[in-house]
Structures are given as C-alpha cells and as structure tokens.
Amino acid sequence: MKDTKMAPPKHIAIILFPGFQLLDITGPLDVLNILSRSTTLRLSILASTLDPVSTSLPLQTPYLATLKPSTPPNSDFGQAIVPTHTFANAPDDIEVLIIPGGFGSRAEENVDPIVTFIREYYPKLTYLLTVCTGSAILAKSGVLDGRRATSNKKAFTWVKQQNEKVDWVAKARWVVDGNVWTSSGVAAGIDMMYAWVEEVWGVEVAEELADSSEYERNRDSAGDRFAERWGTV
C-alpha cells in the first residue's frame, strides 16, 4: 500500500460492468472533469472487454429473473460507455480506482472478473473508492475484511450478506478506512468525491469545484437520512 501523504495522484481509473448505475460514475467523474482543467489528470476506463458497456443488463442475465418486478421487456433505455482497457491489459500505474454499483453488481458473471482484478491490483493503489453497491463487489475481494464501510441503504441487507467480516456502517453518507472510501447509494458518491478532493487537494479546491457546478455539498459523512428511510437502523 502506498503512502497516502504522497503527491496528489494523476492516474484515475473506473471499472464498468453491464448494468452499472450511471450516476455512480458520471457524478464523481464530472467533479474530476472540472478539476482536470486546472490539474493534470489521466483517466482509464476498465472492463472485461473493449465493447461498449451499457447501463442495461442483457435480457439473458440470470439475475433479472430475481427482480420483482423484473425488467420490463419492452423497455429499451440505456446508455453505454466505451472502455479504454480490459482487466487483462490495464495500465500498471493506476493510482486511484473507482468502482460503481448498480443492478449489475449482483450478477456473478460481472463480478467475478472484477474481484480477481481487485485482488491483484489493490496493493498498487493509492486510493480505492466505491459508490453504492460497488462496496459489495469490493467486499467479495477481501479488501474490506476488518474495515469499516457503507453502501446503498435500500440494498444494505443484501450487501452485508456478501461478507460478514466487514464492519458495515448502517448510518453513513460515506466512510473512510485507510485508503478505502465507500459511499452510500448513487448520489452519495458525489458528496464522497468532493470530500476526497478536499482530502487530497484541499478545501479551497473542493469548494471551487462545487461552486462551479452550483452543487450544495453534504459535508456530514454521518448525515444519512436514508438509513431510516430504508430501515437499516
């Protein structure tokens, strides 16, 4: 594990899988897009193949049959992002890795190659961040064993079942444990990202970025009303 007091990272990567939650990725990335106008950053997009990765799950995905109601068969609505690398040829100098959640995080065929990649790559990272049920994927890798972490509160019961060795925090907007940052569901990833930028580049930079987006930050990592909303506490 690298010393997190080193110079700010430059190479950031995201992981994609079919059925990822769009805002889990685009929210944090837009913060970094604005930051990149004043700070040198590099982005890599990782997936199992170089094919465009859709927010929609393929209809043949076994997990779809477990949803109630299942995905409407006549709904053709999704967005796709094109990867820059596969897990097999990922650059060896990635410093920050971001893992989203989404319904696709429950499909084993999506998760297994990601878990294998994380186990091998984590020791090289300076920071590892997850949004929503991305923490469930990370939990399966063993990286979260003995650590505090959080996740999407509506899915919290399922998330906890993925690894009981994790100290799951039921009421938290985001949680920091060492160089691992985990956030609650979807939009919470934006608050986590601003908090992480503040940690790395300072409060003035984080405030400038938020104001540039006219975004009202939630600065309280424990301020999570959705824990009560979805009955996790």
C-alpha positions in Angstrom: 0.0 0.0 0.0 1.3 3.4 -0.9 1.7 6.3 1.5 -1.4 8.4 1.1 0.6 11.5 2.1 2.4 11.4 -1.2 1.9 13.9 -4.0 -1.7 14.1 -5.4 -2.5 11.2 -7.8 -2.7 11.8 -11.5 -3.9 8.5 -12.9 -7.5 7.6 -12.1 -9.4 4.6 -13.4 -13.1 3.5 -13.2 -14.5 0.0 -13.6 -17.5 -0.7 -15.7 -19.8 -3.8 -16.0 -23.2 -4.3 -17.7 -25.9 -2.8 -15.5 -23.8 -0.3 -13.7 -25.5 2.7 -12.2 -24.8 5.7 -14.4 -24.7 8.5 -11.7 -22.3 6.3 -9.6 -19.7 7.0 -12.3 -20.8 10.2 -14.0 -21.3 12.2 -10.8 -17.8 11.7 -9.4 -16.3 11.9 -12.9 -17.8 15.3 -13.6 -16.2 16.6 -10.4 -12.9 15.3 -11.8 -13.6 16.7 -15.3 -13.7 20.2 -13.8 -10.6 19.5 -11.7 -8.7 18.4 -14.8 -9.0 21.9 -16.2 -6.5 23.1 -13.5 -4.8 19.9 -12.5 -3.1 17.3 -14.7 -5.2 14.1 -14.6 -5.4 10.9 -16.7 -8.4 8.6 -17.0 -8.6 4.9 -17.8 -11.8 3.0 -18.2 -11.6 -0.7 -17.4 -14.0 -3.6 -18.3 -13.9 -7.2 -19.2 -13.8 -6.4 -22.9 -13.4 -3.3 -25.1 -17.1 -3.5 -26.1 -19.3 -0.5 -25.1 -20.7 -1.2 -21.6 -24.4 -0.4 -21.1 -26.3 0.6 -18.0 -28.8 -2.0 -19.1 -28.4 -5.7 -18.2 -28.7 -8.2 -21.1 -32.1 -9.9 -21.0 -30.4 -13.3 -20.6 -28.7 -12.2 -17.3 -29.9 -14.8 -14.7 -30.2 -12.0 -12.1 -33.0 -10.3 -14.0 -35.3 -13.2 -13.1 -34.9 -12.5 -9.4 -36.2 -8.9 -9.7 -39.7 -8.1 -8.7 -41.0 -6.7 -10.9 -38.4 -7.9 -13.5 -37.1 -5.5 -16.1 -39.9 -4.5 -18.4 -39.4 -6.5 -21.6 -40.4 -3.6 -23.8 -38.1 -1.0 -22.2 -35.2 -0.1 -24.5 -33.5 2.6 -22.4 -29.8 2.6 -21.5 -26.5 4.4 -22.1 -23.1 2.9 -22.9 -19.5 3.9 -22.2 -16.6 2.6 -24.2 -13.7 1.2 -22.2 -10.1 2.1 -22.8 -8.6 -1.1 -21.4 -9.6 -4.6 -20.3 -8.7 -6.0 -17.0 -6.0 -8.1 -18.8 -4.1 -5.1 -20.2 -4.9 -2.4 -17.5 -2.1 0.2 -17.1 0.3 -0.7 -14.3 0.4 2.9 -12.9 -3.2 3.5 -11.9 -3.3 5.3 -8.6 -7.0 5.7 -7.9 -9.7 3.1 -8.7 -13.4 3.9 -8.6 -16.0 1.1 -8.5 -19.7 1.8 -9.1 -22.7 -0.2 -8.1 -26.0 -0.9 -9.9 -28.1 -4.0 -10.5 -25.2 -5.4 -12.4 -23.2 -5.7 -9.2 -25.4 -8.7 -8.3 -24.7 -10.7 -11.5 -21.9 -13.2 -10.8 -20.7 -13.2 -14.4 -20.0 -9.4 -14.0 -18.5 -9.6 -10.5 -16.1 -12.5 -10.7 -13.5 -10.9 -13.1 -13.7 -7.6 -11.2 -13.0 -9.4 -7.9 -10.0 -11.2 -9.4 -8.6 -7.9 -10.8 -9.0 -6.1 -7.5 -7.2 -8.8 -5.5 -4.2 -8.5 -7.8 -4.2 -4.7 -8.3 -5.2 -3.3 -4.9 -1.6 -3.3 -3.4 -0.5 -0.9 -6.2 -3.3 1.7 -5.5 -3.0 4.9 -3.5 -6.8 5.1 -3.1 -9.8 2.9 -3.8 -13.3 4.4 -3.9 -16.6 2.7 -4.2 -20.1 4.1 -4.8 -23.4 2.4 -3.8 -23.2 -1.4 -4.1 -19.7 -1.1 -5.5 -18.7 -1.8 -1.9 -20.4 -5.3 -2.2 -18.1 -6.1 -5.1 -15.1 -4.9 -3.1 -16.2 -6.9 -0.1 -16.1 -10.1 -2.1 -12.4 -9.4 -2.9 -11.5 -9.5 0.8 -10.1 -5.9 0.7 -12.7 -4.8 3.2 -12.1 -7.5 5.7 -11.9 -5.9 9.2 -12.6 -2.4 7.7 -15.5 0.0 8.2 -17.6 0.5 5.1 -21.0 1.5 3.9 -23.2 1.1 0.9 -26.7 1.7 -0.6 -29.2 1.6 2.2 -32.1 0.1 0.3 -29.8 -2.8 -0.6 -28.0 -2.9 2.7 -29.3 -6.3 3.9 -28.1 -7.9 0.7 -24.8 -6.1 0.8 -24.0 -7.3 4.3 -24.6 -10.8 3.3 -21.7 -10.6 0.8 -19.1 -10.5 3.5 -19.7 -10.7 7.3 -16.1 -9.8 8.0 -16.7 -6.2 7.1 -17.7 -3.7 9.7 -20.8 -2.4 7.8 -21.8 1.1 9.0 -25.6 1.4 8.7 -25.8 5.2 9.1 -23.2 6.9 7.0 -23.2 9.0 3.8 -19.6 7.8 3.2 -17.0 6.0 5.3 -13.2 6.3 5.1 -10.9 3.5 6.4 -7.3 3.9 5.5 -7.1 4.4 1.7 -10.5 2.9 1.1 -13.5 5.2 0.7 -17.0 3.8 0.4 -20.3 5.7 -0.1 -24.0 5.1 0.3 -26.3 4.9 -2.7 -25.9 6.6 -6.1 -25.9 10.4 -5.4 -23.9 9.9 -2.2 -20.9 9.2 -4.4 -20.8 12.9 -5.4 -20.5 14.0 -1.8 -17.8 11.4 -1.2 -15.9 12.7 -4.2 -15.9 16.3 -3.0 -14.8 15.1 0.4 -12.0 13.1 -1.2 -10.9 16.0 -3.4 -10.8 18.1 -0.2 -8.6 15.5 1.5 -6.2 15.3 -1.5 -6.2 18.9 -2.9 -7.6 21.0 -0.1 -10.8 22.6 1.0 -10.4 25.6 -1.4 -10.2 23.4 -4.4 -13.2 21.3 -3.3 -15.3 24.4 -2.7 -14.4 25.9 -6.0 -15.4 22.8 -7.8 -18.7 22.5 -6.0 -19.5 26.2 -6.6 -18.6 25.8 -10.3 -21.2 23.1 -10.5 -23.7 25.0 -8.3 -23.7 21.9 -6.1 -24.8 22.1 -2.4 -22.4 19.7 -0.6 -23.4 17.4 2.2 -20.3 17.7 4.4 -21.5 15.4 7.2 -20.4 11.8 6.5 -22.8 10.5 9.1 -25.7 12.6 7.9 -27.6 9.8 6.2 -31.4 10.1 6.4 -31.8 7.1 4.0 -30.7 4.7 6.8 -34.0 5.5 8.5 -35.9 5.7 5.2 -34.9 2.1 4.3 -34.9 0.7 7.8 -31.2 -0.1 8.2 -31.1 1.4 11.7 
